[in-house]
Amino acid sequence: MRAAEMAGPRRLALVGAKGMLATMVAQNAPANWEILPLDLPEFDLTDEQGVRQTLTRLQPELILNCAAFTNVDACESQEELATRVNGVGAMHLARAAAALDATLVHISTDYVFDGLKAEPYLEQDAPDPRSAYGRSKLAGERAILASGLQRYFIIRTSWLYGPGGKNFVETILRLAAEREELRVVADQVGSPTYTGDLARALFRLLELEQVEGRSPYGIYHFANAGQCSWFDFAAEIVRLVREAGGPVKARQVAPIRTEDYPLPAQRPAYSVLSTAKYRAVTGQSVPPWQESLRHYLQTRTSN
């Protein structure tokens, strides 16, 4: 029996409950946890009074923030809005958590780094975002750290995909069924992350709260093991779908440079996240990205 289950029911306010990650969080919650879904339009992160009133009424022990302005390119022209949601919104949750004596879990991103490193980023590496999205997410992290809240987890993740939302895997699946050639950037390297693995990792960290003498709080990195370029990722998606007899029109996946596919926001050239801290604290291994991708595609087609 897991420690959290032994401790009895826990009330978790799930912010951004309609989103891709939150959907998987709800599916993976321990059976006796009470999930309190919160999302727009009823729950607006940028409305501090509304946030405080709602959470005071619900009295959660845990607040998990999966809400964010995640359209990376739109953030370039709407940085003020992105900062209100991703930065100021996180501050509102931190203040509410402190008032309620609740634990806050906040999802952040590899985009807080500059992408200039040649080895996996550690939690203590200095952030230096190169995009409006990255700046807005870093503002959220800093707001939590400055709030004085003691019980918090900031989880940086990367290249997230899963059921119930727009993501790279679904885009490649659609394009591979429509086009004979896919041209995909090959000079940006990171680690894909399956929402199911991230959701389970979040609960493993939260379970440590129930272990006497443990104070597991702080910043963590979580992504599936290994690294690849977007081109490698796309090629593996197409290969697995073709292997499974799925609809694939694409005959070729061609590598291109970032400059061949210009976008408003600058992407990190290298944003692999080290999961050594997570693995040491939880004692858990992290599945390779290829394994999790195969699982997702199999689950996706079987539903």
Solvent accessible surface area in square Angstrom, and as a share of the most:
residue,aa,sasa,rsa
1,M,185,0.83
2,R,99,0.36
3,A,33,0.25
4,A,0,0.00
5,E,50,0.22
6,M,136,0.61
7,A,61,0.47
8,G,17,0.17
9,P,98,0.62
10,R,14,0.05
11,R,77,0.28
12,L,1,0.00
13,A,0,0.00
14,L,2,0.01
15,V,2,0.01
16,G,6,0.06
17,A,19,0.15
18,K,141,0.60
19,G,31,0.30
20,M,32,0.14
21,L,12,0.06
22,A,0,0.00
23,T,45,0.26
24,M,13,0.06
25,V,0,0.00
26,A,48,0.37
27,Q,122,0.54
28,N,34,0.17
29,A,20,0.16
30,P,3,0.02
31,A,107,0.83
32,N,58,0.30
33,W,15,0.05
34,E,76,0.34
35,I,44,0.22
36,L,20,0.10
37,P,93,0.59
38,L,18,0.09
39,D,30,0.16
40,L,105,0.52
41,P,109,0.68
42,E,146,0.66
43,F,10,0.04
44,D,56,0.29
45,L,9,0.05
46,T,43,0.25
47,D,66,0.34
48,E,55,0.24
49,Q,104,0.46
50,G,22,0.21
51,V,1,0.01
52,R,113,0.41
53,Q,103,0.46
54,T,22,0.13
55,L,0,0.00
56,T,69,0.40
57,R,172,0.63
58,L,28,0.14
59,Q,99,0.44
60,P,4,0.03
61,E,78,0.35
62,L,0,0.00
63,I,0,0.00
64,L,1,0.00
65,N,3,0.02
66,C,26,0.15
67,A,25,0.19
68,A,36,0.28
69,F,32,0.13
70,T,86,0.50
71,N,87,0.45
72,V,23,0.13
73,D,34,0.18
74,A,24,0.19
75,C,0,0.00
76,E,62,0.28
77,S,97,0.63
78,Q,77,0.34
79,E,59,0.26
80,E,131,0.59
81,L,62,0.31
82,A,0,0.00
83,T,45,0.26
84,R,104,0.38
85,V,30,0.17
86,N,3,0.01
87,G,3,0.03
88,V,52,0.30
89,G,0,0.00
90,A,1,0.00
91,M,50,0.22
92,H,13,0.06
93,L,0,0.00
94,A,0,0.00
95,R,121,0.44
96,A,5,0.04
97,A,0,0.00
98,A,53,0.41
99,A,83,0.64
100,L,35,0.17
101,D,100,0.52
102,A,1,0.01
103,T,1,0.01
104,L,1,0.00
105,V,3,0.01
106,H,2,0.01
107,I,19,0.09
108,S,3,0.02
109,T,8,0.04
110,D,2,0.01
111,Y,27,0.10
112,V,0,0.00
113,F,2,0.01
114,D,29,0.15
115,G,3,0.02
116,L,125,0.62
117,K,51,0.22
118,A,96,0.74
119,E,105,0.47
120,P,53,0.33
121,Y,8,0.03
122,L,68,0.34
123,E,20,0.09
124,Q,141,0.63
125,D,34,0.17
126,A,87,0.67
127,P,37,0.23
128,D,62,0.32
129,P,20,0.12
130,R,95,0.35
131,S,2,0.02
132,A,0,0.00
133,Y,19,0.07
134,G,0,0.00
135,R,104,0.38
136,S,1,0.00
137,K,6,0.03
138,L,11,0.06
139,A,37,0.28
140,G,0,0.00
141,E,2,0.01
142,R,136,0.50
143,A,21,0.16
144,I,0,0.00
145,L,85,0.42
146,A,89,0.69
147,S,40,0.26
148,G,51,0.49
149,L,17,0.08
150,Q,143,0.63
151,R,75,0.27
152,Y,36,0.14
153,F,2,0.01
154,I,0,0.00
155,I,1,0.01
156,R,5,0.02
157,T,9,0.05
158,S,3,0.02
159,W,28,0.10
160,L,45,0.22
161,Y,1,0.00
162,G,0,0.00
163,P,51,0.32
164,G,63,0.61
165,G,31,0.30
166,K,203,0.86
167,N,14,0.07
168,F,49,0.21
169,V,0,0.00
170,E,48,0.22
171,T,52,0.30
172,I,6,0.03
173,L,20,0.10
174,R,130,0.47
175,L,26,0.13
176,A,4,0.03
177,A,41,0.32
178,E,90,0.41
179,R,131,0.48
180,E,89,0.40
181,E,79,0.36
182,L,4,0.02
183,R,142,0.52
184,V,13,0.07
185,V,15,0.09
186,A,37,0.28
187,D,68,0.35
188,Q,13,0.06
189,V,37,0.21
190,G,0,0.00
191,S,1,0.01
192,P,0,0.00
193,T,0,0.00
194,Y,9,0.04
195,T,0,0.00
196,G,0,0.00
197,D,12,0.06
198,L,0,0.00
199,A,0,0.00
200,R,83,0.30
201,A,2,0.01
202,L,3,0.01
203,F,3,0.01
204,R,77,0.28
205,L,4,0.02
206,L,1,0.01
207,E,22,0.10
208,L,22,0.11
209,E,27,0.12
210,Q,61,0.27
211,V,59,0.34
212,E,170,0.76
213,G,82,0.79
214,R,97,0.35
215,S,94,0.61
216,P,8,0.05
217,Y,56,0.21
218,G,10,0.10
219,I,30,0.15
220,Y,3,0.01
221,H,0,0.00
222,F,6,0.02
223,A,1,0.00
224,N,3,0.02
225,A,39,0.30
226,G,48,0.47
227,Q,94,0.42
228,C,7,0.04
229,S,7,0.04
230,W,42,0.15
231,F,47,0.20
232,D,63,0.32
233,F,1,0.00
234,A,0,0.00
235,A,35,0.27
236,E,29,0.13
237,I,1,0.00
238,V,5,0.03
239,R,110,0.40
240,L,9,0.05
241,V,19,0.11
242,R,120,0.44
243,E,101,0.45
244,A,86,0.67
245,G,67,0.64
246,G,28,0.27
247,P,104,0.65
248,V,37,0.21
249,K,104,0.44
250,A,1,0.01
251,R,201,0.73
252,Q,99,0.44
253,V,25,0.14
254,A,13,0.10
255,P,78,0.49
256,I,16,0.08
257,R,132,0.48
258,T,55,0.32
259,E,121,0.54
260,D,55,0.28
261,Y,124,0.47
262,P,109,0.69
263,L,79,0.39
264,P,95,0.60
265,A,5,0.04
266,Q,97,0.43
267,R,54,0.20
268,P,15,0.09
269,A,52,0.40
270,Y,27,0.10
271,S,2,0.01
272,V,9,0.05
273,L,8,0.04
274,S,16,0.11
275,T,14,0.08
276,A,49,0.38
277,K,71,0.30
278,Y,1,0.00
279,R,104,0.38
280,A,85,0.66
281,V,37,0.21
282,T,23,0.14
283,G,67,0.64
284,Q,71,0.31
285,S,93,0.60
286,V,13,0.08
287,P,39,0.25
288,P,58,0.36
289,W,13,0.05
290,Q,81,0.36
291,E,102,0.46
292,S,5,0.03
293,L,0,0.00
294,R,91,0.33
295,H,89,0.40
296,Y,6,0.02
297,L,15,0.07
298,Q,104,0.46
299,T,46,0.27
300,R,96,0.35
301,T,103,0.60
302,S,89,0.57
303,N,153,0.78
